[in-house]
Amino acid sequence: MDVIALSAVALALLTAVIGSEARLSRLDKRMRRIEHKLDLLTGRLDVRVDDPGLDEVAALVRDGRTIEAIKKYRDVTGAGLREAKEAVERMGTR
């Protein structure tokens, strides 16, 4: 009987974890879409958004130190690798 109860608890926990992962994935995609739209709007309106710490990232980009710029961007913003790479690439095209 204990094995059945333990299995039920384990199954419930697994279901909760999988559900949470799916929800976080959806939220992450939604957040990326919102940030992309915001980037488009600020670019279209020629509005500069000053983020603390990004001056150093911009300097690294200007110096051609892209990998270091991506690492610094991740440290400053908490962004993932993909998001940081895309942001640094956008900085390089300005």
Disulfide bonds with the S-S distance in Angstrom:
none
